[in-house]
Amino acid sequence: MTYILPKIVRRKKRVGRGWGSRGAKSGRGQKGQKSRAGYSRKAGFEGGQTPLYMRLPKGRGTKQRFPSRIKKPVAVPIRVLEAFEAGSIVGPGILRKHGWLARRSDTWKLIGNDKLSKKLPVRAHAASSGAIAAVEAAGGKIEIIAE
């Protein structure tokens, strides 16, 4: 058999009921704003001193509210294409498989102006002019796909 201890309940202090309990001032001291009924201090109030939020300079200009929502394409250098077999279509799916794109929603941009030794069809969301020239010089074709 388990014995459950009784919950200790303390009585609320009865203030303002004469000198026998906390006296006539009810623990609020003599006079003043804090002794009055209905007193509540405004948030940020510093006793009459100029509050911190007013002492600090105001913001200038505007800031992007959700900068993480701006989608920037993942830059993939042209030398990465050397890893793929000639003739295989290089697109977001194969790049994701090889670890160049993390999420399904990632867009990618082919960058660089190195030489490419293989003929590859490339499906990219964007490409630099040097990358386009390098792929076409190797006999490949670049297709810009929509997001």
Residue, then its C-alpha position, 0 to 999 in steps of 0.5 A: m500500500t502506498y501512502i500519498l502525502p497531502k498537498i501543502v496549501r498555504r493560505k493567501k496573505r490577508v493584507g490591509r485588514g488592520w494592524g494585526s496583518r501587514g498593517a494599514k499600508s499593506g506592505r506598500g510603504q508610505k504614499g507614492q505612485k506604487s502604493r496606489a491601487g491600479y498601479s502598473r508600470k509601462a513596459g520599458f519605463e525607466g523611472g523618468q529617465t529616457p528609455l533605452y528604446m528611445r535612446l537608440p538610433k532609428g533604423r535606416g532604409t528597409k530590410q528584406r523580411f524573409p531573405s531566405r526565400i530569395k532563390k539563388p541557383v547553385a553554381v556548378p563549374i563546367r569541370v564537373l561535366e567531365a565526370f559524366e559519360a559522353g552523350s548522357i543528359v546532364g540535368p538536375g536529377i543526375l546532379r542531385k544523384h551526384g551530390w551537387l544539388a541538395r533539394r529537389s527545389d534547387t535550381w542550378k547554373l552552369i558557370g566557367n569557361d574551361k574546355l570541355s572534351k565530351k559532347l554532352p546535352v545539358r539541361a540547366h536553369a541558367a548558364s554563363s556565356g563562357a559555359i554556353a560557348a564551351v559546351e557548344a564548342a565540344g559539340g554539345k547543346i544547352e537547354i535552359i529549363a524553366e523553374 
